[in-house]
Amino acid sequence: MVYPITHNSFRGGKTMKEHYSMKLGKYSHLGWKYYSEKEVELDGTNSKIWHYVVDPTGIEHTMDFSPYQYPNQDQIVLYIEGLIDAASKLADM
């Protein structure tokens, strides 16, 4: 079972999820949107971050990125542009 993070001592009283949601949770580039979900195990100490990119048509793509850290803005942009490039190449075939 997955439990949300509720510890409020991270970054001035905000939860880690709130901190990163403000920073990257609603990030978009060329109509694509990035978001993440943090999964905390029952022991409360182990967790993984799942990364997703939603294209302009609403299709969700799982972002291949470390489950132990958040990507920065440049990494998200590169990933999105890679997906756009791959889709463009497939359309040209």
C-alpha positions in Angstrom: 0.0 0.0 0.0 1.1 3.5 -0.7 0.9 6.3 1.8 1.3 10.1 1.1 4.1 12.0 2.7 2.8 13.9 5.7 6.0 15.1 7.4 5.9 18.9 7.5 9.5 19.8 8.3 10.7 19.9 4.7 11.4 23.3 3.2 9.8 25.7 5.7 6.8 23.5 6.7 5.9 22.3 3.3 5.8 18.6 2.6 8.3 17.3 0.0 5.4 16.7 -2.4 4.1 20.3 -2.0 7.7 21.7 -2.5 8.3 19.8 -5.7 4.7 20.2 -6.9 5.3 24.0 -6.8 8.7 23.6 -8.5 7.9 21.0 -11.2 4.5 19.4 -10.7 2.7 21.6 -13.2 5.6 22.2 -15.5 4.7 22.4 -19.2 6.6 22.7 -22.5 5.1 23.0 -25.9 1.7 21.8 -24.6 3.2 18.8 -22.9 3.0 18.6 -19.1 5.2 16.9 -16.5 4.1 15.6 -13.1 5.4 13.1 -10.6 4.0 10.9 -7.9 5.9 9.8 -4.8 5.2 6.3 -3.5 6.2 5.7 0.1 6.4 2.2 1.4 4.7 1.0 4.6 7.9 1.4 6.6 7.7 5.2 6.0 11.4 5.5 5.0 11.7 3.9 1.6 10.1 5.7 -1.4 10.2 6.0 -5.1 9.2 8.8 -7.5 7.2 8.0 -10.6 7.6 10.5 -13.4 5.0 11.2 -16.2 4.7 13.4 -19.2 1.2 14.1 -20.7 1.1 15.0 -24.4 -1.2 17.7 -25.8 -3.8 15.0 -26.8 -3.9 13.8 -23.1 -1.9 10.6 -23.6 0.3 9.9 -20.5 3.9 8.7 -21.1 6.0 7.2 -18.3 9.2 9.2 -18.1 12.3 7.0 -18.0 14.1 8.7 -15.1 15.6 7.8 -11.7 12.9 6.9 -9.2 15.1 8.4 -6.5 15.4 12.0 -7.7 13.4 14.7 -9.5 14.5 15.8 -12.9 15.4 19.5 -13.4 13.7 21.7 -16.0 16.3 21.1 -18.6 16.0 17.3 -18.3 12.2 17.5 -18.7 12.5 19.7 -21.8 15.1 17.3 -23.3 12.8 14.3 -22.6 9.7 16.1 -24.1 11.7 17.2 -27.2 13.0 13.6 -27.6 9.4 12.3 -27.6 8.4 14.9 -30.1 11.3 14.1 -32.4 10.6 10.4 -32.2 6.9 10.9 -33.1 7.9 13.1 -36.0 10.3 10.5 -37.3 7.6 7.8 -37.1 5.1 10.1 -38.9 7.7 10.5 -41.8 8.0 6.8 -42.4 
